[in-house]
Amino acid sequence: MLIERLQTVVDTLAQLPTEQQERLSEELEDIIDEALWDAQFADSRSEALFDTLVAQAQRGPLLPFPKPADMRDRDTEEDEEDDE
């Protein structure tokens, strides 16, 4: 159920050309996403979740940063071996 003011805005938006409706819809989606994101961080349960994630990351194996040679595709390596 929409509040009356929001319903009035939606009715007004419906009278706009489709392109403007699309643009405003995208902006509203961004605003809603940000509001939901902020609400999740404000939730008192989030702190415990983040504490758990940090603890897991600190316990986990630390992997060395990959070297450029480690990031090559295996297909490229096989092609180079075939060329030799």
C-alpha positions in Angstrom: 0.0 0.0 0.0 1.4 3.4 -1.0 1.0 6.5 1.1 -1.2 9.1 -0.5 1.6 11.4 -1.4 3.6 8.7 -3.1 0.6 7.5 -5.0 0.1 11.1 -6.3 3.8 11.2 -7.4 3.4 7.8 -9.2 0.2 9.0 -10.9 2.0 12.1 -12.1 5.0 10.0 -13.3 2.6 7.9 -15.4 1.7 11.0 -17.4 5.3 11.6 -18.4 6.9 10.2 -21.7 8.3 6.7 -21.4 11.9 7.8 -21.7 11.5 10.1 -18.7 9.7 7.3 -16.8 12.6 5.0 -17.5 15.2 7.6 -16.3 13.3 8.4 -13.1 12.8 4.6 -12.5 16.5 4.1 -12.6 17.1 6.9 -10.2 14.5 5.6 -7.8 16.0 2.2 -7.9 19.4 3.6 -7.0 17.8 5.6 -4.1 16.0 2.5 -2.9 19.1 0.3 -3.1 21.1 2.8 -1.1 18.4 3.0 1.5 18.3 -0.8 1.9 22.1 -0.9 2.0 22.1 1.8 4.8 19.4 -0.1 6.7 21.4 -3.3 6.6 24.5 -1.6 8.1 22.3 0.1 10.7 20.8 -3.3 11.8 22.4 -4.3 15.1 22.8 -7.9 13.8 25.2 -6.6 11.1 28.0 -5.9 13.6 28.1 -9.5 14.7 28.1 -10.8 11.1 31.0 -8.5 10.2 32.9 -9.6 13.4 32.5 -13.2 12.3 33.6 -12.5 8.7 36.7 -10.6 10.0 37.6 -13.5 12.4 37.2 -16.0 9.5 39.4 -13.9 7.3 42.1 -13.6 10.0 42.1 -17.4 10.6 42.1 -18.3 6.9 45.2 -19.1 4.9 47.0 -16.0 3.7 47.8 -16.5 0.1 50.6 -14.6 -1.6 49.7 -11.9 -4.2 49.8 -13.6 -7.6 52.7 -12.7 -9.9 51.9 -11.7 -13.5 53.1 -15.1 -14.7 50.6 -16.8 -12.4 47.7 -14.8 -14.0 48.2 -16.0 -17.5 45.7 -18.3 -19.2 46.5 -21.9 -19.3 45.6 -21.9 -23.0 48.2 -19.3 -23.6 50.8 -21.4 -21.8 49.9 -24.5 -23.8 50.0 -22.6 -27.0 53.5 -21.4 -26.1 54.7 -24.9 -25.3 53.3 -26.2 -28.6 55.3 -23.4 -30.4 58.5 -24.6 -28.9 
